[in-house]
Amino acid sequence: MDNDTLFLSAIVVVAVLALVNAWRGAVLLRSGDKPGGQKFFVMGLAMLLMAAFAIYIRPV
């Protein structure tokens, strides 16, 4: 595996985990746990922002 394949795999894993965090936050918000749901939403957003920043600063 070269560096491009590893980078792409890491970005895909982070994106999937961010979506899972957002889903968990939505489930918690619907069940009435507002602080817990917000925590998972913020964690998912932070992961998406880190992935976007990693893609942005990657040299071409």
N, C-alpha and C positions, 0 to 999 in steps of 0.2 A: 504494500500500500504506500502510495506517495502522500505528500503533505496535503495536496488538494482533496484527496479522498477522505483523509482524517478530518480535515476542517469541515467539509460538507456533512460528514456523519455527526460531528459534534453539534453543528447548527441544527440539524434535523432533530437530534435528541433533545436539545434545549427547547426547540419550538414545540415538540410534543409534550414535554413536561410543563411548559407554560400553559398550553391549552388544558391540560389535566388540572392544573392549579385553578384556572378560571372556572372550569366546570365544578370543581369542589367548592369554590367560593359561591357559585350560583346555588348549589344545593344547600349550602349552609344558610345563605340569605333566605331562601324559600322556607327553610325550616324554622326561621326566626332567630338564628344566631348571627346578629349583625356584626359584632366585632370579629368573630371568627371568619365570616365570609369576606369582610373587607381585608383581613390579613392575607387570605389566599389570593384575592384579586390583586393586591399590591405586589405580592410575591410573583405572580404570573406576569404582571406588567413589567416588573424589574427584569425578569428573565428575557422577555421579548426585547426590551431596550438594550440589554447586554448583547444579545444576538445581533441586533441591528447595528450596534456600535462596532462589533467585531467584523461584520461584513463591510462596514464603511471604512475602517482603518486598514483593512487587508490590502497589501500592495498587489497591483495587477501584474 
